[in-house]
Amino acid sequence: MGSTVNRRSGWRRAGVAAVLALIIARAAATSILLLPSFGALPSGQRLQCILSSACFREGEFRNVEPTKLFTEQ
């Protein structure tokens, strides 16, 4: 019976460690994604560079060569 208790304790400890790791990873990802550099619209020199790109037409970037979608056969 003692080994059953030890196994349960081990699983519980592993579960707590996994939950803590997920919380820490979520907090780190959230803090990085909230930085002003993520999601900001281009402006100034960066916007001019985008607008002057040969691949940027009709408000979006286009591939120079056609690419197949994975859904096509």
C-alpha positions, -999 to +999 in steps of 0.1 A: +000+000+000+029+024+006+040+022-030+006+032-042+007+064-020+042+072-034+030+068-070+000+091-063+022+116-047+046+115-077+018+120-102+004+148-081+038+165-079+042+161-116+008+176-122+015+206-101+048+211-118+031+209-152+004+234-142+030+258-129+051+255-161+020+263-182+012+294-160+048+307-163+048+300-201+015+318-205+027+348-185+059+350-205+041+348-239+015+374-228+042+398-216+061+395-249+030+398-271+020+430-252+051+448-262+044+478-284+065+464-313+039+435-318+008+444-337+016+480-344+008+493-378+038+504-399+044+541-401+071+565-413+101+550-431+089+514-425+055+522-442+073+538-472+095+507-476+065+485-476+046+506-501+076+508-525+081+470-524+075+453-558+057+425-540+032+448-523+002+453-546-034+462-539-029+465-502-012+431-496+020+412-503+019+389-533+043+360-540+065+365-570+059+329-580+026+310-577+024+286-548+002+256-544-020+253-514-018+221-494-055+215-501-049+214-539-041+181-555 
